[in-house]
């Protein structure tokens, strides 16, 4: 079955960096677009970034120029490099894939940015 496991979250000061990873299994990873979303306390989950099977990428305006998404098809893994972090980036970050008509999510990894 599809499994997504995020890692790499933590506590960082404003202006700092983190690198998140998502290890995927149970589907043909290389042909699917992979996504990052986040959910801050008391807010709805929101789109952060996507990387297509072609390696093309797209970002939410709020993270453009600061975050970079990438994929490693040999390791069935995607990464999200978070730079110039701000307190408003504090959230649980989730990896996501749509396979057929189904959306799959990881358990999330907490990113906390202190001011």
MDTraj code that builds the backbone (N, CA, C; nanometers):
import mdtraj as md
import numpy as np

residues = "UNK UNK UNK UNK UNK UNK UNK UNK UNK UNK UNK UNK UNK UNK UNK UNK UNK UNK UNK UNK UNK UNK UNK UNK UNK UNK UNK UNK UNK UNK UNK UNK UNK UNK UNK UNK UNK UNK UNK UNK UNK UNK UNK UNK UNK UNK UNK UNK UNK UNK UNK UNK UNK UNK UNK UNK UNK UNK UNK UNK UNK UNK UNK UNK UNK UNK UNK UNK UNK UNK UNK UNK UNK UNK UNK UNK UNK UNK UNK UNK UNK UNK UNK UNK UNK UNK UNK UNK UNK UNK UNK UNK UNK UNK UNK UNK UNK UNK UNK UNK UNK UNK UNK UNK UNK UNK UNK UNK UNK UNK UNK UNK UNK UNK UNK".split()
xyz = np.array([
    [0.0835, -0.1183, 0.0000],
    [0.0000, 0.0000, 0.0000],
    [0.0877, 0.1243, 0.0000],
    [0.0263, 0.2365, -0.0361],
    [0.1011, 0.3614, -0.0418],
    [0.1401, 0.4054, 0.0988],
    [0.2671, 0.4374, 0.1147],
    [0.3165, 0.4911, 0.2417],
    [0.4057, 0.6116, 0.2146],
    [0.3854, 0.7133, 0.2957],
    [0.4660, 0.8354, 0.2889],
    [0.5148, 0.8658, 0.4294],
    [0.6446, 0.8834, 0.4447],
    [0.7022, 0.9075, 0.5772],
    [0.7908, 1.0315, 0.5706],
    [0.7472, 1.1370, 0.6411],
    [0.8235, 1.2614, 0.6442],
    [0.9250, 1.2605, 0.7583],
    [1.0290, 1.3377, 0.7400],
    [1.1301, 1.3558, 0.8440],
    [1.1997, 1.4892, 0.8232],
    [1.2751, 1.5310, 0.9244],
    [1.3586, 1.6495, 0.9100],
    [1.3085, 1.7758, 0.9767],
    [1.1899, 1.7706, 1.0356],
    [1.1390, 1.8898, 1.1028],
    [1.2170, 1.9203, 1.2291],
    [1.1862, 2.0353, 1.2888],
    [1.2533, 2.0724, 1.4122],
    [1.2277, 2.2171, 1.4480],
    [1.3036, 2.2640, 1.5474],
    [1.2942, 2.4018, 1.5951],
    [1.4131, 2.4798, 1.5399],
    [1.3850, 2.5947, 1.4802],
    [1.4904, 2.6754, 1.4203],
    [1.4590, 2.8226, 1.4433],
    [1.5615, 2.9036, 1.4503],
    [1.5412, 3.0477, 1.4665],
    [1.5019, 3.1127, 1.3341],
    [1.4357, 3.2251, 1.3439],
    [1.3994, 3.3022, 1.2257],
    [1.5236, 3.3291, 1.1406],
    [1.5112, 3.3069, 1.0107],
    [1.6238, 3.3222, 0.9195],
    [1.7009, 3.1942, 0.8953],
    [1.6704, 3.0909, 0.9718],
    [1.7416, 2.9648, 0.9600],
    [1.6897, 2.8774, 0.8471],
    [1.7436, 2.7558, 0.8421],
    [1.7109, 2.6620, 0.7350],
    [1.6828, 2.5233, 0.7918],
    [1.6031, 2.4493, 0.7169],
    [1.5771, 2.3081, 0.7450],
    [1.5617, 2.2360, 0.6119],
    [1.5837, 2.1052, 0.6158],
    [1.5595, 2.0224, 0.4974],
    [1.4682, 1.9089, 0.5362],
    [1.3503, 1.9057, 0.4751],
    [1.2537, 1.8006, 0.4996],
    [1.2684, 1.6918, 0.3929],
    [1.2380, 1.5703, 0.4322],
    [1.2386, 1.4579, 0.3391],
    [1.1086, 1.3816, 0.3513],
    [1.0714, 1.3153, 0.2413],
    [0.9542, 1.2281, 0.2400],
    [0.9907, 1.1018, 0.1636],
    [0.9919, 0.9902, 0.2339],
    [1.0210, 0.8611, 0.1727],
    [0.8904, 0.7947, 0.1322],
    [0.8813, 0.7541, 0.0056],
    [0.7577, 0.6995, -0.0495],
    [0.7742, 0.5527, -0.0851],
    [0.6649, 0.4773, -0.0761],
    [0.6660, 0.3370, -0.1166],
    [0.5250, 0.2942, -0.1520],
    [0.5156, 0.1820, -0.2258],
    [0.3856, 0.1246, -0.2553],
    [0.3224, 0.1709, -0.3854],
    [0.3927, 0.2506, -0.4642],
    [0.3410, 0.2944, -0.5940],
    [0.4603, 0.3293, -0.6832],
    [0.4321, 0.3501, -0.8125],
    [0.5375, 0.3777, -0.9100],
    [0.5788, 0.5241, -0.8983],
    [0.6657, 0.5497, -0.8039],
    [0.7006, 0.6842, -0.7618],
    [0.7344, 0.7762, -0.8792],
    [0.8129, 0.7292, -0.9722],
    [0.8728, 0.8190, -1.0717],
    [0.7701, 0.8822, -1.1662],
    [0.6493, 0.8275, -1.1735],
    [0.5527, 0.8803, -1.2708],
    [0.4513, 0.9757, -1.2080],
    [0.4628, 0.9972, -1.0763],
    [0.3629, 1.0799, -1.0088],
    [0.4212, 1.2114, -0.9598],
    [0.3399, 1.3164, -0.9713],
    [0.3733, 1.4421, -0.9063],
    [0.3643, 1.4233, -0.7553],
    [0.4553, 1.4874, -0.6857],
    [0.4595, 1.4801, -0.5394],
    [0.4460, 1.6203, -0.4833],
    [0.3760, 1.6301, -0.3712],
    [0.3404, 1.7616, -0.3177],
    [0.3779, 1.7747, -0.1708],
    [0.4005, 1.8998, -0.1325],
    [0.4132, 1.9364, 0.0089],
    [0.2985, 2.0325, 0.0427],
    [0.2374, 2.0072, 0.1564],
    [0.1376, 2.0969, 0.2136],
    [0.1798, 2.1262, 0.3571],
    [0.1144, 2.2229, 0.4186],
    [0.1398, 2.2512, 0.5601],
    [0.0111, 2.2977, 0.6273],
    [0.0084, 2.2767, 0.7582],
    [-0.1067, 2.3205, 0.8367],
    [-0.0578, 2.3842, 0.9646],
    [-0.0873, 2.5131, 0.9785],
    [-0.0527, 2.5863, 1.0999],
    [-0.1656, 2.5722, 1.2012],
    [-0.1367, 2.5918, 1.3296],
    [-0.2413, 2.5789, 1.4321],
    [-0.3589, 2.6711, 1.4034],
    [-0.4800, 2.6135, 1.4057],
    [-0.5998, 2.6920, 1.3854],
    [-0.6261, 2.7331, 1.2423],
    [-0.5475, 2.6822, 1.1486],
    [-0.5647, 2.7196, 1.0078],
    [-0.5877, 2.5956, 0.9221],
    [-0.6390, 2.6183, 0.8017],
    [-0.6584, 2.5084, 0.7082],
    [-0.5254, 2.4658, 0.6475],
    [-0.5219, 2.3412, 0.6052],
    [-0.4043, 2.2913, 0.5362],
    [-0.3900, 2.3669, 0.4045],
    [-0.2647, 2.4030, 0.3699],
    [-0.2431, 2.4800, 0.2474],
    [-0.1308, 2.4197, 0.1651],
    [-0.1402, 2.4394, 0.0344],
    [-0.0392, 2.3944, -0.0589],
    [0.0900, 2.4713, -0.0388],
    [0.2032, 2.3995, -0.0486],
    [0.3343, 2.4636, -0.0384],
    [0.4120, 2.4519, -0.1697],
    [0.4262, 2.3282, -0.2193],
    [0.5091, 2.3081, -0.3384],
    [0.4758, 2.1750, -0.4024],
    [0.5050, 2.1657, -0.5313],
    [0.4875, 2.0404, -0.6029],
    [0.6048, 2.0178, -0.6970],
    [0.6399, 1.8920, -0.7159],
    [0.7421, 1.8548, -0.8155],
    [0.6811, 1.7460, -0.9032],
    [0.6776, 1.7742, -1.0331],
    [0.6171, 1.6815, -1.1280],
    [0.7139, 1.5680, -1.1624],
    [0.6631, 1.4684, -1.2346],
    [0.7481, 1.3584, -1.2800],
    [0.8585, 1.4094, -1.3714],
    [0.8325, 1.5218, -1.4375],
    [0.9312, 1.5836, -1.5273],
    [1.0339, 1.6681, -1.4538],
    [1.0193, 1.6785, -1.3208],
    [1.1045, 1.7632, -1.2357],
    [1.0651, 1.9106, -1.2386],
    [0.9610, 1.9453, -1.3132],
    [0.9137, 2.0838, -1.3057],
    [0.8528, 2.1081, -1.1684],
    [0.8611, 2.2323, -1.1228],
    [0.8175, 2.2639, -0.9874],
    [0.7216, 2.3830, -0.9868],
    [0.6458, 2.3915, -0.8788],
    [0.5561, 2.5045, -0.8601],
    [0.5462, 2.5302, -0.7108],
    [0.5310, 2.6574, -0.6741],
    [0.5331, 2.6959, -0.5333],
    [0.4190, 2.7912, -0.4999],
    [0.3780, 2.7873, -0.3747],
    [0.2891, 2.8902, -0.3234],
    [0.3647, 3.0230, -0.3210],
    [0.2923, 3.1304, -0.3431],
    [0.3572, 3.2628, -0.3456],
    [0.4302, 3.2926, -0.2148],
    [0.3753, 3.2417, -0.1050],
    [0.4315, 3.2736, 0.0267],
    [0.5695, 3.2122, 0.0497],
    [0.6069, 3.1113, -0.0301],
    [0.7359, 3.0454, -0.0092],
    [0.8286, 3.0585, -0.1288],
    [0.7785, 3.1150, -0.2369],
    [0.8574, 3.1260, -0.3599],
    [0.9862, 3.2038, -0.3324],
    [1.0976, 3.1494, -0.3796],
    [1.2270, 3.2129, -0.3581],
    [1.2954, 3.1741, -0.2289],
    [1.2222, 3.1089, -0.1391],
    [1.2804, 3.0658, -0.0115],
    [1.2857, 2.9138, 0.0018],
    [1.1876, 2.8440, -0.0555],
    [1.1793, 2.6988, -0.0462],
    [1.2133, 2.6374, -0.1812],
    [1.2736, 2.5188, -0.1781],
    [1.3053, 2.4461, -0.2997],
    [1.2658, 2.3003, -0.2844],
    [1.1832, 2.2515, -0.3773],
    [1.1412, 2.1118, -0.3757],
    [1.2217, 2.0351, -0.4806],
    [1.2550, 1.9111, -0.4483],
    [1.3304, 1.8267, -0.5416],
    [1.2910, 1.6814, -0.5206],
    [1.3253, 1.5978, -0.6171],
    [1.2944, 1.4560, -0.6048],
    [1.4155, 1.3725, -0.6438],
    [1.4245, 1.2547, -0.5829],
    [1.5281, 1.1572, -0.6136],
    [1.4579, 1.0272, -0.6479],
    [1.4413, 1.0007, -0.7768],
    [1.3661, 0.8830, -0.8193],
    [1.4384, 0.7531, -0.7845],
    [1.5702, 0.7579, -0.7726],
    [1.6454, 0.6376, -0.7360],
    [1.6154, 0.5949, -0.5923],
    [1.5790, 0.6931, -0.5080],
    [1.5529, 0.6633, -0.3662],
    [1.4058, 0.6788, -0.3292],
    [1.3193, 0.7043, -0.4283],
    [1.1762, 0.7248, -0.4004],
    [1.1555, 0.8267, -0.2887],
    [1.2244, 0.9378, -0.3022],
    [1.2233, 1.0392, -0.1969],
    [1.2087, 1.1781, -0.2572],
    [1.1354, 1.2625, -0.1880],
    [1.1356, 1.4040, -0.2227],
    [1.1893, 1.4831, -0.1037],
    [1.2386, 1.6017, -0.1338],
    [1.2948, 1.6890, -0.0320],
    [1.2323, 1.8273, -0.0439],
    [1.2313, 1.8974, 0.0668],
    [1.1905, 2.0373, 0.0670],
    [1.2952, 2.1143, 0.1473],
    [1.3719, 2.1969, 0.0783],
    [1.4709, 2.2811, 0.1430],
    [1.4034, 2.4121, 0.1832],
    [1.4066, 2.4412, 0.3120],
    [1.3417, 2.5609, 0.3650],
    [1.4509, 2.6586, 0.4093],
    [1.4605, 2.7707, 0.3422],
    [1.5580, 2.8742, 0.3756],
    [1.4874, 3.0024, 0.4181],
    [1.5612, 3.0884, 0.4843],
    [1.5072, 3.2184, 0.5281],
    [1.3742, 3.2013, 0.5995],
    [1.3716, 3.1080, 0.6918],
    [1.2459, 3.0745, 0.7598],
    [1.1940, 3.1902, 0.8430],
    [1.0625, 3.2002, 0.8486],
    [0.9922, 3.3047, 0.9238],
    [0.9015, 3.2383, 1.0268],
    [0.8664, 3.3083, 1.1328],
    [0.7746, 3.2498, 1.2309],
    [0.6428, 3.2024, 1.1681],
    [0.5976, 3.2692, 1.0637],
    [0.4723, 3.2288, 0.9991],
    [0.4855, 3.1002, 0.9182],
    [0.6055, 3.0474, 0.9055],
    [0.6249, 2.9163, 0.8425],
    [0.6022, 2.8014, 0.9414],
    [0.5816, 2.8338, 1.0675],
    [0.5560, 2.7318, 1.1682],
    [0.4294, 2.6545, 1.1332],
    [0.4433, 2.5226, 1.1218],
    [0.3318, 2.4380, 1.0803],
    [0.3766, 2.2923, 1.0838],
    [0.2792, 2.2034, 1.0693],
    [0.3101, 2.0638, 1.0386],
    [0.3139, 2.0517, 0.8872],
    [0.4235, 1.9964, 0.8369],
    [0.4428, 1.9830, 0.6929],
    [0.4128, 1.8389, 0.6519],
    [0.3302, 1.8266, 0.5483],
    [0.2840, 1.6957, 0.5016],
    [0.3260, 1.6706, 0.3573],
    [0.3634, 1.5481, 0.3325],
    [0.3895, 1.4992, 0.1976],
    [0.2594, 1.4392, 0.1435],
    [0.2368, 1.4540, 0.0149],
    [0.1098, 1.4106, -0.0436],
    [0.1304, 1.3608, -0.1862],
    [0.0518, 1.2594, -0.2234],
    [0.0486, 1.2126, -0.3622],
    [-0.0940, 1.1718, -0.3951],
    [-0.1338, 1.2008, -0.5178],
    [-0.2628, 1.1530, -0.5678],
    [-0.2348, 1.0377, -0.6638],
    [-0.2854, 0.9209, -0.6277],
    [-0.2714, 0.8017, -0.7122],
    [-0.4122, 0.7592, -0.7513],
    [-0.4407, 0.7698, -0.8810],
    [-0.5773, 0.7439, -0.9258],
    [-0.6714, 0.8478, -0.8684],
    [-0.7781, 0.8018, -0.8019],
    [-0.8734, 0.8939, -0.7398],
    [-0.8457, 0.9161, -0.5917],
    [-0.7372, 0.8653, -0.5423],
    [-0.7097, 0.8687, -0.3984],
    [-0.5938, 0.9610, -0.3653],
    [-0.6128, 1.0385, -0.2593],
    [-0.5075, 1.1222, -0.2032],
    [-0.4462, 1.0503, -0.0835],
    [-0.3135, 1.0469, -0.0803],
    [-0.2427, 0.9846, 0.0311],
    [-0.1563, 1.0899, 0.0996],
    [-0.1495, 1.0750, 0.2341],
    [-0.0760, 1.1724, 0.3144],
    [0.0171, 1.1004, 0.4107],
    [0.1293, 1.1643, 0.4403],
    [0.2138, 1.1162, 0.5470],
    [0.1609, 1.1632, 0.6809],
    [0.2365, 1.1298, 0.7865],
    [0.1941, 1.1652, 0.9215],
    [0.2311, 1.3085, 0.9570],
    [0.3183, 1.3684, 0.8772],
    [0.3581, 1.5066, 0.8992],
    [0.4834, 1.5191, 0.9837],
    [0.5515, 1.6323, 0.9671],
    [0.6678, 1.6645, 1.0490],
    [0.6570, 1.8116, 1.0919],
    [0.6816, 1.8360, 1.2204],
    [0.6612, 1.9689, 1.2771],
    [0.7805, 2.0593, 1.2484],
    [0.7506, 2.1778, 1.1979],
    [0.8517, 2.2829, 1.1810],
    [0.8094, 2.4001, 1.2682],
    [0.8979, 2.4404, 1.3582],
    [0.8704, 2.5528, 1.4466],
    [0.9807, 2.6564, 1.4292],
    [0.9399, 2.7799, 1.3970],
    [1.0363, 2.8875, 1.3750],
    [1.0173, 2.9913, 1.4846],
    [1.1201, 3.0121, 1.5626],
    [1.1125, 3.1096, 1.6728],
    [1.1615, 3.2461, 1.6252],
    [1.1005, 3.3490, 1.6818],
    [1.1367, 3.4862, 1.6405],
    [1.2526, 3.5407, 1.7227],
])
top = md.Topology()
chain = top.add_chain()
for i, resn in enumerate(residues, 1):
    res = top.add_residue(resn, chain, resSeq=i)
    for name in ("N", "CA", "C"):
        top.add_atom(name, md.element.get_by_symbol(name[0]), res)
traj = md.Trajectory(xyz[None], top)
